[in-house]
């Protein structure tokens, strides 16, 4: 019979294993997407970078307007 601590340890180990599988699956998907559709992958990265730049600009404008 398992104790409460042992059950928690088993759940933690299972969560770590699930996280590893999901991480490797995501990496495999990104690699597959990059090699099979490089133009679309570049477009996705460009869009993500544009979003980050727009967010930074908005934050800078907000901070500038505080003064």
CNS distance restraints for C-alpha pairs under 8 A (distance, minus, plus):
assign (resid   2 and name CA) (resid   6 and name CA) 5.82 0.50 0.50
assign (resid   2 and name CA) (resid   7 and name CA) 6.20 0.50 0.50
assign (resid   3 and name CA) (resid   7 and name CA) 6.28 0.50 0.50
assign (resid   4 and name CA) (resid   8 and name CA) 6.30 0.50 0.50
assign (resid   5 and name CA) (resid   9 and name CA) 6.18 0.50 0.50
assign (resid   6 and name CA) (resid  10 and name CA) 6.19 0.50 0.50
assign (resid   7 and name CA) (resid  11 and name CA) 6.21 0.50 0.50
assign (resid   8 and name CA) (resid  12 and name CA) 6.11 0.50 0.50
assign (resid   9 and name CA) (resid  13 and name CA) 6.16 0.50 0.50
assign (resid  10 and name CA) (resid  14 and name CA) 6.16 0.50 0.50
assign (resid  11 and name CA) (resid  15 and name CA) 6.09 0.50 0.50
assign (resid  12 and name CA) (resid  16 and name CA) 6.22 0.50 0.50
assign (resid  13 and name CA) (resid  17 and name CA) 6.25 0.50 0.50
assign (resid  14 and name CA) (resid  18 and name CA) 6.15 0.50 0.50
assign (resid  15 and name CA) (resid  19 and name CA) 6.09 0.50 0.50
assign (resid  16 and name CA) (resid  20 and name CA) 6.22 0.50 0.50
assign (resid  17 and name CA) (resid  21 and name CA) 6.26 0.50 0.50
assign (resid  18 and name CA) (resid  22 and name CA) 6.12 0.50 0.50
assign (resid  19 and name CA) (resid  23 and name CA) 6.01 0.50 0.50
assign (resid  20 and name CA) (resid  24 and name CA) 6.17 0.50 0.50
assign (resid  21 and name CA) (resid  25 and name CA) 6.04 0.50 0.50
assign (resid  22 and name CA) (resid  26 and name CA) 6.08 0.50 0.50
assign (resid  23 and name CA) (resid  27 and name CA) 6.23 0.50 0.50
assign (resid  24 and name CA) (resid  28 and name CA) 6.09 0.50 0.50
assign (resid  25 and name CA) (resid  29 and name CA) 6.13 0.50 0.50
assign (resid  26 and name CA) (resid  30 and name CA) 6.19 0.50 0.50
assign (resid  27 and name CA) (resid  31 and name CA) 6.16 0.50 0.50
assign (resid  28 and name CA) (resid  32 and name CA) 6.04 0.50 0.50
assign (resid  29 and name CA) (resid  33 and name CA) 6.04 0.50 0.50
assign (resid  30 and name CA) (resid  34 and name CA) 5.97 0.50 0.50
assign (resid  31 and name CA) (resid  35 and name CA) 6.18 0.50 0.50
assign (resid  32 and name CA) (resid  36 and name CA) 5.96 0.50 0.50
assign (resid  33 and name CA) (resid  37 and name CA) 5.57 0.50 0.50
assign (resid  33 and name CA) (resid  38 and name CA) 7.13 0.50 0.50
assign (resid  33 and name CA) (resid  41 and name CA) 6.65 0.50 0.50
assign (resid  34 and name CA) (resid  38 and name CA) 4.92 0.50 0.50
assign (resid  34 and name CA) (resid  41 and name CA) 5.58 0.50 0.50
assign (resid  37 and name CA) (resid  41 and name CA) 6.19 0.50 0.50
assign (resid  38 and name CA) (resid  42 and name CA) 6.07 0.50 0.50
assign (resid  39 and name CA) (resid  43 and name CA) 6.19 0.50 0.50
assign (resid  40 and name CA) (resid  44 and name CA) 6.17 0.50 0.50
assign (resid  41 and name CA) (resid  45 and name CA) 6.28 0.50 0.50
assign (resid  42 and name CA) (resid  46 and name CA) 6.05 0.50 0.50
assign (resid  43 and name CA) (resid  47 and name CA) 6.10 0.50 0.50
assign (resid  44 and name CA) (resid  48 and name CA) 6.22 0.50 0.50
assign (resid  45 and name CA) (resid  49 and name CA) 6.14 0.50 0.50
assign (resid  46 and name CA) (resid  50 and name CA) 6.11 0.50 0.50
assign (resid  47 and name CA) (resid  51 and name CA) 6.25 0.50 0.50
assign (resid  48 and name CA) (resid  52 and name CA) 6.38 0.50 0.50
assign (resid  49 and name CA) (resid  53 and name CA) 6.16 0.50 0.50
assign (resid  50 and name CA) (resid  54 and name CA) 6.07 0.50 0.50
assign (resid  51 and name CA) (resid  55 and name CA) 6.12 0.50 0.50
assign (resid  52 and name CA) (resid  56 and name CA) 6.18 0.50 0.50
assign (resid  53 and name CA) (resid  57 and name CA) 6.14 0.50 0.50
assign (resid  54 and name CA) (resid  58 and name CA) 6.14 0.50 0.50
assign (resid  55 and name CA) (resid  59 and name CA) 6.16 0.50 0.50
assign (resid  56 and name CA) (resid  60 and name CA) 6.11 0.50 0.50
assign (resid  57 and name CA) (resid  61 and name CA) 6.14 0.50 0.50
assign (resid  58 and name CA) (resid  62 and name CA) 6.15 0.50 0.50
assign (resid  59 and name CA) (resid  63 and name CA) 6.21 0.50 0.50
assign (resid  60 and name CA) (resid  64 and name CA) 6.05 0.50 0.50
assign (resid  61 and name CA) (resid  65 and name CA) 6.15 0.50 0.50
assign (resid  62 and name CA) (resid  66 and name CA) 6.46 0.50 0.50
assign (resid  63 and name CA) (resid  67 and name CA) 7.35 0.50 0.50
